[in-house]
Amino acid sequence: MRTPSLPRQKFLTILACFFFSGAAGLIYQVAWGKALGLIFGHTVYAIATVLAVFMAGLAAGSAYIGRWSEQRAKPVTLYAWIEFLVAATGAFSLASLAGVRSLYVAAYPSVSGLPPLLLVLRFFGATVVLFIPTFLMGGTLPILVRGITRNSAELGIRVSQLYWVNTLGAVAGTLISGFVLLPALGLRVTVTSAVALNILAGLLAFRIAKASSNPGDVKGSPSIVTSAAVDPQQPTFAFLLFLFAVVGSTAFAYEIAWTRLLAITISSSTYAFTLMLATFLAGTVIGSAFFQRLFASSERISLTTFSRTQTGIAITALSSLIFFHWIPVAIPPLLRATHQTFSGLVLAQFVTSALTVLPVATIFGFNFPMVVVLLDHTARANTGRSATVGRAYAANTFGAIVGSLITGFWLVPWLGSFRVIAAAAGVNLLLAVALELRSSESHVLPLAMNLLCLLIAFVVGSSSFFYNRALLSLSAVLYGNSYQGHLTLGEIAATNDLVFTADGVNDSIAVFRSDNYVALRINGKVDASTGDARTQLLLGHLGAAFEPAPRRVLIIGFGSGMTASAVARYPDIETIDCAEIEPAVIRAAPYLESLNRNVLSDPRVHVIFDDARNFLLTSREKYDLIISEPSNPWIAGIATLFTDEYYAAVRRQLAPGGKFVQWVQSYSIAPADLRMIIASLAPHFAEVTLWRAAGPDLLLLGRTDAARFQFGRLRSLWQNPALRKDFESIDVHQPEGLVAYYLLDDMAVRKLAEGNTLNTDDRTLLEYHAPQTVLTPGLSEENQELITQFRNGPLPTNLEPSEVQHALEGGSLTAVDLSDEANARNFVRALESQPESTPHYIAQGRFALMQGALTDAKSFLEAAIKRDPDSPEAMHWLAIAEHRSGEDTSARLRVDEILKRHPRFLPALTDEMEFAVDRKDFRIALLAQLNRIAAMPDPAASEYCRLGAIWMKISNLAEAEPVLLRGALKDPYSYACHLELGELYRETGRFPLARQHFELVVRFYPDYEPTIFRSLAGVYVALGDSHSAKSTLRKGLRLFPDDPELQKAAPDK
């Protein structure tokens, strides 16, 4: 029976209802995913379980309700009631979430060792919350299609119109929930907002249904499809459904793979993920609207059209893949033009996402209404339009579920995200070939084109030219403006050597190396490196060095493994558990052995592959020390490791007398957010103190008992060579020197946090605040100023009184070693009230030397020698003060005196060498450097580079070459050795070898020295390669635009 058309106003109201419904659906999806992530964790297995249940509900509801509604009267009224039911179940989901949490925690110990049962438990928990509301949501489209479609000729227009309006609502819901509701109102209010939208949609639909007298809405009068006779050459209804399911699987394969690649390039904040999803949905809107506008007439749709869309999807996906190396080039200038503001960051993220995924998403949006029309043509005569739409939606969604699971669990870890996109394009092309072969309009040219594109897909996926792993492991947002924007992204990526890369199940992992540097990048961001070794060591030592001695330790995040290796230095620790979410991080550990010291071979170390929150929520173990070293809180999901509930879980897992250490990266968070973190942590511990680490890194030490600080435990362990070496590497040369890293006592910490908002599971404010300041300069200084306002002295107020003098002496020397002038001044001033001692005078002398007060420095150091005439340290620093004062003879005599008494005292050997270099006495410098190397148990590559450079200064190139080669062999990335070797080979006319070493220097260290570009250009000219010479000079001029020699040498300016 024909359904008369609705008046225009009522029709627009129906569309408005479906817009609100789409917005509510995405708000639910975002909010429920976040809420269940807080329970199950953020592993890909937990996330995939939630997504699979959500989409399975949509698929089941679409198929069942679409068929069931054919026999029901008044489809608009039915739609209204379904919206009310969605609202009711959505409101009830808040209570369901609490129940699921309790069930999960109670049942987890019984299934934790059995992954299949754990999957069943999570699946059941997600089903309790999600299945009924999503089942109802799935039925809304087929019901409304029946309610507003008069006949088959109109089906394409109505399906496309409803589809793009609903998806436009989904775009709005994604943006509103991600940018407004969750940041401003929290999880519960966000769900309540979606409930309100469902109620609004239901009320509007109910009003229209009551006002309409629709003769088509009679019970038992389904909208029957009047199909033409079926052509035996055409595919069957079931075959088309199967193809549409495959299309759905490729759509999610693209979405997952592009999301992984874009998360590296544009950062992985919650705003970035929101924009990626919104962009993909926006493409769907455009495609469906385009279909409605130009192709909705069913007579123009055929298998050939279906085939062409698959070819189009493949071509746009491959084009995006090919150009993906160039698309992020827009990010650095956009950020510079907008002064690296948050709005500029959002713009750059949107532009990059749009250029990447919008074209392919647009064709997917075109696909859905087109396939529904094709299915309508092939449906049986007794099949209603509502059932047809429902089965189409269900098949496509079921395919999406399968595609997301296969892609996330297997394809990405196996092939990598880049190749998954190429493979998905190949699947689309195979679908196009299959459709061309079944089409009555098949032609040789389209088949040949599809086969050619298949070849291109294989080449793009396998060629290193397109698949540049180093570039695809670099965050353009974080590092694109390195070198003041003078280098391209490719050149920046090349400044480090990629030695390991893997697309893990959860994250993309890479290890890079250069001169005396190794770094672990996770999703394009450096998360651990040689540069923050001080922080990683302090994370391990701060909690373990003080009484009571920990026996059982839990570390949240393995990272480079350096923190675990620091904890493993303590022989009395019995167990070290490490919760790590990404298995590929452990696969990278051998490439980071210089940091982790092969700690995984220690039988006390146990790696648990799990989300940290899930582990703490479900574990029954108690620990004496818990160390939390998550990545930056601006990364999506990480802020949940800084919430009030998380700290409560940490406190529950601590044994009596337990300690907790939290790493806070103050360089990327605003002072208000630092205070919020401290306010969230402090209530759960009897005492909280604040400590500094490397550069802008901060450490919070929470203790369950407010006992006095004392260094007795560390003194008793000081003879442990490995432990002592760790502390000396962070400039702690006596146990009490650790106090130089102390900042605030418990009272000051609580006063700093007083009155601040908490970061909670319901309102993870930090997750939305931190991304807004990720590129803001000067935050470290602002946080330091804030801390200084609350600081009341250099020592903890509850330090054991007997420790005070030694702590001031050791702390002052460490503060000077750290070049922390303000802290050193505080220590030296406090030291003035203590009895005189040799360390006392040395500390005062070194502080005066730091300030350039050479006369005072000499006076203090002479007083130190007067108290202890045999102190090599006092004589060493006095020699330096004399040398800087121009008293070179006296300084040399002082060094000679030290070496007579202590011939292997390395600082004195260094003085002898450096003083000789300063006065250009390179033969004495040579002997001193040889003695230095002999005194070292394992000389670093830099020592051989220095020795080779001295040999070159005395024009003994024959001796210099093997020494420099030895240094380069010890560290293949050594800047000094390669630079000297390049000069040596250039001077001796061995230009191919000179080019090899100079090219390495220019690649890895482009901003070190402008002369290297002229040297390399000269070598190219000698080799007859004028093009490379000009290119090198232009690059040098980009980096050093004010260098006059480069300006003269460059071919153009």
ZATOR-611197 format. One record per residue (C-alpha): z, x, y. Coordinates in steps of 0.05 Angstrom, whole numbers, padded with zeros to 5 digits, always signed. Each point is the difference from the previous one (the first is absolute). Last residue first. Layout:
REM ZATOR-611197
ZXY...
This chain:
REM ZATOR-611197
-00031+01396+00661-00061+00031-00032-00015+00061-00041+00074+00021-00001+00012+00074+00013+00019-00005+00074+00044-00061-00009+00031+00032-00062+00019+00061+00041+00027-00043+00056+00048-00040-00044+00012-00066+00036-00031-00046-00051+00040+00030-00057-00005-00050-00057-00067-00030+00019-00024+00070+00021+00016+00027-00069-00039-00056-00032-00060+00016+00045+00006+00074-00017-00001-00016-00074-00061-00045+00006-00037+00053+00039+00015+00053-00053-00018-00048-00056-00069-00011+00031-00009+00075+00013+00005+00018-00074-00031+00070-00001+00057+00033-00037+00020+00041+00061-00003-00065+00041+00046-00033-00050+00049+00058+00005-00001-00005+00076+00014-00074-00004+00059+00015-00045+00029+00050+00049-00012-00047+00060+00035-00056-00037+00057+00045-00019+00011+00019+00073+00024-00070+00016+00065+00007-00040+00044-00048-00038-00035-00067+00011-00048+00001-00058+00051+00021-00053-00026-00026-00067-00075-00001+00012-00005+00056+00051+00043+00045-00043-00039-00016-00064-00066+00012+00036+00026+00068+00025+00016+00021-00071-00067-00018-00030-00039+00024+00060+00033+00069-00004-00020+00004-00074-00072-00016+00017+00003+00048+00059+00020+00064-00035-00014+00043+00062+00064+00041-00003+00028-00030+00065-00018-00070-00023+00033+00012-00068+00065+00022+00033-00002-00056+00051-00008-00052-00055+00054+00033-00041+00047-00002+00059-00012-00074+00011+00005-00015-00074+00067+00036-00006+00030-00032+00062-00020-00071-00016+00025+00002-00072-00033-00057-00039-00009+00037-00066+00074+00019+00001+00016+00055-00050-00074+00017-00008-00008+00003+00075+00059+00048+00005-00028+00044-00055-00068-00001+00035+00035+00023+00064+00033+00058-00037-00065+00018-00035-00038+00002+00067+00051+00035+00044+00000+00066-00038-00075+00010+00007+00002-00027+00071+00045+00057+00025-00013-00009+00074+00073+00009+00020+00002-00072+00024-00036-00021-00064+00057+00027-00042+00047-00041+00045-00041-00063-00013+00003+00013-00075+00076+00005+00003+00004-00065+00038-00045-00035-00050+00041+00029-00057+00064-00029+00032-00035-00067+00012-00013-00007-00074+00074-00004-00012+00039+00057-00031+00036-00015-00065+00064+00041-00009-00005+00028+00071+00027+00069+00015-00066+00035-00019-00037-00047+00047+00046+00020+00057-00007+00074-00016-00076-00006+00002+00007-00036+00067+00044+00055+00028-00048+00054-00022-00059-00037+00033+00040-00013+00064+00015+00074+00004-00074+00014-00006-00016-00057+00048+00037+00029+00059-00028-00052+00048+00065-00006+00040+00006-00073-00020-00024+00015-00071+00056+00052-00008+00052-00050+00024-00027-00051-00049+00004+00047-00060+00069+00028+00014+00027-00069+00016-00028-00027-00065+00034+00056-00038+00064-00018+00037-00006-00073-00019-00013+00020-00073+00064+00040-00012-00026+00044-00057+00025+00067+00028+00069-00027+00019+00041+00058+00028-00057+00045+00020-00043-00061+00014+00050-00027+00050+00004+00067+00037-00076+00005+00003-00002-00069+00031+00051+00019+00053-00038+00064+00015-00064-00040+00009+00036-00049+00048+00029+00057+00041-00069+00031+00007-00032-00067+00017+00048-00018+00057-00052-00047+00031+00049-00058+00005-00037-00036-00057+00011+00061-00044+00073+00003+00019+00010-00074-00018-00037+00010-00066+00043+00061-00016+00062-00041+00016-00024-00053-00048-00007+00050-00057+00065+00035+00016+00039-00066-00004-00035-00018-00066+00012+00069-00030+00076-00007+00012+00028+00069-00015+00036+00010+00067+00038-00066-00009+00043-00017+00060-00036+00049+00046-00066-00023-00030+00016-00072+00021+00020+00023+00070-00067+00037+00004-00034-00066-00019+00036-00038+00056-00017+00052+00053-00072+00007-00024-00011-00075+00004+00032-00004+00069-00048+00053+00026-00060-00033-00034+00011-00070+00028-00068-00025-00027+00029-00067-00021-00010+00014-00074+00030+00069+00010+00062-00033+00031+00004-00045-00062-00007+00061-00045+00056+00037+00036+00047-00060-00002-00013-00010-00075+00009+00075-00013+00065-00001+00039+00030-00057-00041-00028+00029-00065+00040+00064+00016+00064-00038+00016+00039-00025+00060+00048-00058-00010-00029-00069+00016-00004-00034+00068-00065+00035+00017-00031-00027-00064-00005-00069+00032-00045+00028+00054-00041+00037-00052-00009-00063-00042-00020-00044+00058-00049+00053+00025-00031+00006-00069-00011-00075-00001-00037+00001+00066-00040+00062-00018-00025-00024-00067-00042+00060-00018+00016-00015-00074+00025+00071-00009+00045-00011+00061+00027-00064-00031+00012+00037-00065+00040+00054+00036+00041-00052+00038+00014-00040-00062+00026+00060-00039+00048+00020+00054+00021-00071+00018+00009-00018-00073+00040+00063-00014+00047-00017+00058+00008-00074-00018+00009+00004-00076+00077+00003+00001+00001-00065+00040-00038-00039-00055-00058-00034+00036+00015-00072+00018-00029+00005+00070-00065+00029-00027-00018+00062+00041-00047+00012+00058+00035-00048+00048+00001-00071+00028-00071-00024-00010-00013-00072+00021-00047+00014+00059-00033+00056-00040-00023-00050-00052-00039-00040+00051-00031+00062+00030-00022+00021-00070-00029-00068-00012-00041+00005+00064-00022+00070-00018-00023-00022-00069-00036-00060+00031-00041+00045+00046-00070-00025-00020-00014-00070-00024-00048+00001-00059+00045-00035-00051+00033-00042+00054-00028-00069-00017+00001+00015-00074+00076+00007+00003+00015-00068+00030-00031-00044-00054+00030+00033-00062+00063+00015+00040+00011-00074+00012+00007-00015-00074+00026-00069+00016+00018-00035-00065+00013+00065-00037+00042+00024+00058-00006+00052+00057+00063-00014+00041+00001-00013+00074+00042+00049+00041+00069-00015+00030+00029+00068-00016-00047+00050-00033+00015+00058+00048+00075-00018-00003-00003+00001-00076-00032+00069+00000+00048+00026+00052+00060-00022-00041-00028+00029-00064-00016+00068+00028-00066+00021+00032-00047+00060-00002+00011+00048-00059-00055+00049-00017+00039+00060+00026+00054-00019-00050-00040+00032-00056+00021+00067+00029+00068-00008-00035-00029+00024-00066-00028+00066+00028-00072+00019+00014-00025-00071+00015-00069+00013+00030-00036-00054-00041-00028+00053-00048+00070+00030-00003+00025-00065-00029-00051-00001-00056+00011+00073-00015+00075-00013-00007-00013-00054-00052-00047+00044-00040+00048+00060+00003+00063-00039-00019+00052+00043+00035+00009-00054+00052+00025-00052-00050+00074+00009+00014-00015+00002+00075-00039-00066-00006+00058-00035-00033+00051+00027+00050-00042-00022+00060+00043-00056+00026-00012-00068+00031+00061-00045+00000-00003-00063-00043-00028-00066+00025-00014-00029-00068-00063-00040-00017-00041+00052+00037-00064-00010+00039-00040+00060+00023-00058-00018+00047-00054+00052+00007-00047+00010+00059-00070+00030+00005-00025+00020+00069-00008+00074-00015+00026+00015-00070+00068-00031-00014+00052-00031+00046+00065-00032-00023+00033-00067+00013+00067-00020-00030+00020-00065-00034+00069-00015-00027+00030-00058-00040-00070-00023-00018-00036-00067-00003+00008-00018+00073-00039+00062+00022-00067-00013-00032-00029-00059+00039+00028+00025+00067-00029+00069-00014-00069-00028-00013+00005-00045+00062+00021+00059+00043-00061+00038-00022-00041-00062+00015+00026-00004+00071-00014+00075+00009-00073-00012-00018-00027+00025-00067-00054+00052-00014+00033+00067+00014+00068-00024-00025-00019+00005-00074+00064-00024-00034+00022+00029-00067+00061-00034-00031+00055+00035-00039+00052-00040-00040+00066+00024-00026+00047-00023-00056+00076+00006+00001+00005-00059-00048-00067-00009-00035-00061-00021+00041-00046-00054-00029+00032-00056+00041-00008+00040+00064-00075+00009-00012-00008-00075-00010+00037-00013+00066-00046+00051+00033-00060-00039-00026+00029-00066+00024+00010+00027+00071-00072+00024+00001-00028+00071+00003-00036+00004-00066-00034-00066+00017-00032+00038+00058-00043+00036-00052-00039-00063-00019-00059+00012+00047+00004+00070+00032+00034-00001+00068+00065+00020-00035-00025+00072-00011+00004+00024-00073+00062-00009-00041+00052+00054-00011+00062-00036-00025+00052+00045-00033+00054-00032-00043+00061+00041-00020+00057-00016-00048-00042-00051-00038+00017-00063-00039-00050-00029-00050-00009-00074-00011-00070-00001+00031-00033-00066+00018+00001-00004+00076+00001+00076+00008-00062+00008-00044-00037-00059+00033+00016+00028+00068-00026+00069-00019-00065-00025-00031-00007+00029-00069-00025+00060-00039+00066+00033-00019-00002+00076-00001+00057+00034-00036+00024+00069+00020+00058+00030-00039-00048+00034-00049-00028+00043+00056-00075+00007-00013-00013-00050+00056+00031+00049+00049-00060+00047-00002+00022+00034+00064-00012-00065+00039-00030+00032+00062-00041+00058-00028-00015-00045-00059-00039-00049+00043-00064+00002-00041+00042-00011-00063+00030-00063+00033-00066-00037+00010+00005-00036-00066+00070-00022+00021-00028-00031+00063-00053-00034-00043+00056-00040-00033+00013-00039+00065+00065-00039+00010+00048+00058-00009+00074-00010-00017+00031+00067-00014+00061+00008-00045+00037+00067+00002+00054+00006-00052+00055+00052-00014+00012+00033+00067+00049+00058-00010-00054+00053+00003-00022-00017+00071-00070+00026+00012-00028-00065-00030+00017-00036+00065-00048+00047+00038-00054-00010-00053+00007-00076+00007-00009+00008+00075-00061+00044-00011-00034-00049-00047-00062-00007+00045+00013-00075+00006+00050-00021-00054+00022-00065+00034+00070-00029+00000+00044+00055-00030+00059-00020-00044+00054+00051-00017+00054+00001-00054+00052+00055+00001+00016+00005+00074+00054+00049+00023+00050-00035+00045-00005+00040+00043-00057+00025+00043-00063+00038-00019-00033-00056-00040-00011-00051+00056-00029+00048+00051-00035+00044-00052-00054-00047-00025-00021-00030+00066+00009+00068+00031-00053+00029-00045-00051-00054+00016+00014+00006+00074-00009+00076+00001-00063-00006-00042-00031-00043+00055-00057+00048+00017-00010+00021-00072-00022-00072-00012+00021-00070-00017-00025-00069+00020-00064+00021+00035-00039-00064+00012-00068-00018-00031+00027-00051-00049+00051+00050-00025-00013+00072+00020+00039+00056-00032-00004+00065+00039-00004+00075-00014+00004+00054+00052+00005+00076-00001-00072+00001+00027-00035-00063-00025+00012-00052-00054-00010-00074-00011+00026-00048-00053-00025-00071-00004+00027-00067-00024-00028-00070+00009+00054-00053-00013+00021-00055-00047-00039+00010-00065-00019+00071+00020-00064+00021+00033+00004+00075-00014-00012+00063+00039+00018+00073-00012-00020+00066+00031-00029-00023+00067-00004+00060+00047+00024-00011+00070-00039+00008+00065-00058-00036-00033+00028-00069+00016+00001+00018+00074-00072+00022-00003-00020-00065-00034+00039-00041+00051-00037+00036+00056+00035+00053+00041+00015+00002+00074+00046-00061+00000+00059+00039+00027+00001+00042-00064+00028-00060-00037-00026-00066+00027-00022-00027-00067+00066+00019-00033+00042-00063-00001-00054-00053+00010-00054+00037-00037+00045+00005-00061-00030+00052-00045-00008-00006-00076-00071-00029+00005-00020+00062+00039+00025+00047-00054-00031-00043-00055-00070+00001+00030-00035-00052-00045-00065-00005+00039-00021+00072-00007+00043+00007-00063-00051-00044-00036+00023-00044-00057+00011-00067+00033-00058+00007+00049-00048+00022-00055+00020-00056-00048-00005-00053+00055-00068+00028+00020-00025-00007-00072+00025-00072-00001-00035-00011+00066-00066+00023-00031+00012-00049-00058+00012-00056+00050-00063+00017+00038-00042+00002-00063+00025-00069-00020-00014-00026+00071-00071+00029-00004-00017-00026-00070+00010-00073+00018+00042-00056-00028-00013-00069+00027+00018-00038-00064+00066+00035+00003+00034+00025-00064-00025+00072+00008+00017+00000+00074+00070-00026-00016+00013+00056-00050-00026+00052+00049+00044-00027+00056+00060+00001-00046-00016+00073-00017-00003+00014+00075+00068-00032+00010+00029+00043-00056-00030+00063+00031+00032-00017+00066+00066-00005-00037-00012+00070-00028-00014+00028+00070+00063-00032+00026+00039+00026-00060-00028+00069+00015+00034+00003+00068+00066-00029-00026+00008+00052-00055-00032-00002-00068+00059-00003-00048+00059-00017+00045-00043-00050+00038-00032-00030-00063+00062-00010-00042+00058-00038+00029-00026-00020+00069-00073-00013-00019+00014-00035-00067+00055-00043+00030-00038-00018+00063-00064-00015-00038+00035-00045-00050+00035-00039+00054-00064-00004+00042-00038-00026-00060+00051-00055-00008-00009-00016+00074-00076-00006-00007+00007-00043-00062+00053-00045+00032-00040-00010+00064-00062-00018-00040+00040-00046-00046+00031-00036+00060-00066-00007+00036-00032-00031-00061+00059-00045-00013-00001-00026+00071-00075-00010-00004+00006-00045-00060-00029+00015-00069-00033-00059-00036-00071+00025+00012+00015+00069-00027+00003+00057+00049-00060+00045+00010-00017-00019+00072+00073-00005+00020+00011+00070-00028-00055+00026+00046+00033-00036+00059+00067+00030-00018-00033+00068-00005-00025-00004+00072+00066-00026+00026+00035+00062-00029-00052+00054+00012-00005-00002+00076+00072+00022+00005-00015+00057-00048-00058+00019+00045+00047+00004+00060+00051+00041-00038-00053+00054-00012-00016+00005+00073+00073-00004+00024+00027+00054-00045-00013+00067+00034-00021-00013+00071+00054-00053+00006+00055+00044-00030-00017+00058+00047-00003-00046+00061+00065-00034-00019+00038+00064-00011-00025+00030+00065+00020-00063+00038+00069-00002-00033+00010+00073+00020-00022-00014+00071+00050-00058+00003+00054+00047-00026-00014+00051+00054-00034+00067-00014-00022+00008+00072-00052-00056-00008-00059+00047+00010+00033+00052-00045+00010-00050-00056-00072-00025+00006-00024+00072+00002+00038+00017-00065-00021-00064-00038-00075-00002+00011-00012+00056-00049+00031-00046-00052-00069-00031-00013-00035+00067-00013+00027+00017-00070-00004-00075-00017-00075+00000+00013-00020+00008-00073+00055-00046-00025-00016-00053+00052-00073+00004-00020+00018-00005-00073+00040-00063+00013-00055-00030+00043-00052+00015-00053+00042-00027-00057+00018-00064+00036-00073-00011+00021-00024+00009-00072+00051-00051-00022-00021-00047+00055-00073+00009-00020+00015-00022-00071+00035-00063+00022-00059-00017+00045-00047+00013-00059+00042-00047-00042-00017-00054+00050+00023-00030+00066-00051-00027+00050+00000-00070-00029+00076-00004+00008-00005-00001+00076+00061+00041+00021-00041+00062+00016-00001+00009+00076+00064-00024+00033+00043-00013-00061-00019+00067-00031+00016+00036+00065+00067-00035+00003+00015+00024-00071-00020+00071+00017+00039+00002+00065+00063-00027-00032-00004+00048-00058-00007+00057+00050+00062-00025+00034+00037+00002-00067-00017+00073-00009+00021+00015+00072+00066-00038-00008+00016+00039-00063-00014+00067+00033+00036-00020+00064+00063-00020-00038-00003+00065-00040-00002+00040+00065+00057-00041+00030+00043+00013-00061-00011+00074+00010-00044+00040-00047-00039+00044+00048-00072-00007+00027-00033+00051-00047+00046+00001-00060+00012-00075+00000-00075-00009+00009-00014+00033-00066+00052-00040-00039-00020-00065+00035-00073+00014-00015+00016+00007-00074+00043-00063-00003-00049-00044+00039-00061+00027-00036+00031-00013-00068+00023-00068+00025-00071-00021+00017-00027+00032-00064+00046-00046-00042-00022-00061+00039-00074+00017-00013+00017+00005-00074+00032-00069+00003-00063-00026+00033-00042+00029-00056+00044-00036-00051-00004-00065+00038-00076+00007+00002-00001+00009-00075+00044-00061-00010-00046-00044+00042-00060+00023-00040-00053+00049+00023-00070-00026+00016-00056+00009-00050+00019-00065-00035-00011-00037+00066+00052-00054+00006-00024-00067+00022+00025-00014+00070+00071-00011+00016+00034-00060+00031+00071+00025+00007+00050-00056-00005+00051-00010+00055+00052-00038-00040+00009-00075+00005+00059-00017-00044+00048-00016+00056-00036-00020+00063-00005+00049+00057-00074-00009+00012+00013-00063+00038+00036+00041+00052+00045-00039+00045+00026+00055+00044+00062-00003+00044+00048+00012-00058-00040+00059-00026-00004+00031+00070+00075-00006+00010+00013+00030-00068-00045+00059+00015+00037+00014+00066+00068-00007-00033-00020+00045-00059-00027+00055+00046+00063-00002+00042+00044+00003-00062-00039+00059-00026+00006+00035+00067+00075-00013+00001+00008+00031-00070-00038+00061+00025+00049+00007+00057+00058-00006-00049-00028+00058-00039-00002+00041+00064+00070-00023+00018+00026+00027-00066-00036+00067+00005+00017+00021+00070-00009-00029+00069-00031+00052+00046-00032+00051-00046-00014-00050-00057-00027-00055+00046-00041+00039+00051-00046+00057-00023-00003-00008-00076+00013-00075-00005-00044-00017+00059-00056+00047-00022-00002-00023-00072+00008-00074+00018-00056+00004+00051-00046+00032-00051+00021-00052-00052-00016-00055+00050-00069+00031+00007-00002-00003-00076+00014-00074+00001-00054-00010+00053-00049+00044-00038+00010-00038-00065+00001-00070+00029-00066+00012+00035-00032+00036-00059+00020-00056-00047-00023-00054+00048-00068+00030+00016-00016+00018-00072+00021-00069-00025-00043-00041+00048-00060-00005-00045+00047-00016-00057+00025-00063+00033+00051-00030+00048+00048+00059+00006+00064-00010+00040+00053-00020-00052-00032+00034-00059+00000+00067+00036+00070-00015+00022+00025-00007-00071-00038+00062-00024+00032+00042+00056+00072-00024-00006+00008+00011-00075+00016+00075+00004+00057-00013+00049+00035-00044-00053-00003+00055-00052+00023+00049+00053+00062-00042+00014+00015-00009-00075-00013+00072-00021+00035+00040+00054+00076+00001-00007+00011-00011-00074-00065+00035-00017+00022+00064+00036+00064+00002-00041-00038-00013-00065-00051+00054+00015+00056+00048+00018+00035-00013-00066-00065+00002-00039-00017+00068+00031+00069+00025-00018-00011-00025-00071-00065+00039-00005+00032+00062+00032+00058+00004-00050+00054+00048+00024+00020-00044+00058+00003-00063-00044+00074-00012-00014+00024+00035+00064-00046-00045+00042+00027-00067-00022+00058-00007+00048-00036+00032+00059-00062-00043-00011+00039-00065-00008+00039+00012+00064-00063+00018+00039-00037-00059-00029+00055-00047+00023-00002+00027+00071-00075-00006+00001+00003-00071-00026+00045-00020+00059-00053+00024+00049-00055-00029-00043+00029-00070+00011-00032-00002+00069-00067+00019-00029+00009-00051-00055+00011-00054+00051-00056+00023+00046-00049+00004-00058+00021-00070-00020-00013-00026+00071-00069+00034-00001-00013-00033-00067+00018-00067+00028-00049+00008+00057-00056+00021-00048+00012-00062-00041-00007-00042+00063-00065+00036+00016-00024-00011-00072+00010-00076+00003-00004-00020-00072+00010+00044-00060-00047+00009-00059-00036+00061+00028+00068+00028+00021+00015+00023-00071-00061+00045-00003+00014+00036+00066+00075-00003-00015-00010+00039-00065-00050+00053+00022+00027+00012+00070+00072-00002-00023-00012+00050-00056-00037+00048+00046+00050-00004+00057+00059+00008-00048-00035+00060-00032-00009+00029+00069+00074+00000+00015+00019+00021-00070-00049+00059+00002+00024+00021+00070+00073+00001-00022-00016+00040-00063-00045+00047+00040+00056+00015+00048+00049+00017-00057-00051+00043-00036-00023+00033+00065+00072+00022+00012+00034-00032+00060+00064-00024-00031+00016-00061-00042+00051-00031+00048-00020+00024+00069-00072-00005-00022+00013-00073-00017+00017-00013+00073-00059+00039+00028-00050-00034-00046+00032-00067+00015-00007+00012+00075-00072+00025-00002-00024-00053-00048+00039-00055+00035-00030+00019+00068-00068+00002-00034+00007-00071-00027+00029-00027+00065-00061+00025+00040-00047-00031-00051+00037-00067+00003-00001+00001+00076-00075+00010-00002-00006-00055-00053+00036-00049+00045-00044+00021+00059-00061-00014-00042+00027-00069-00016+00012-00011+00074-00072+00020+00015-00023-00053-00049+00045-00051+00032-00030+00014+00068-00071+00000-00027+00006-00067-00035+00003+00008-00076-00063-00004-00042-00010-00055-00049+00014+00022-00072-00057-00016-00047+00017-00026-00069
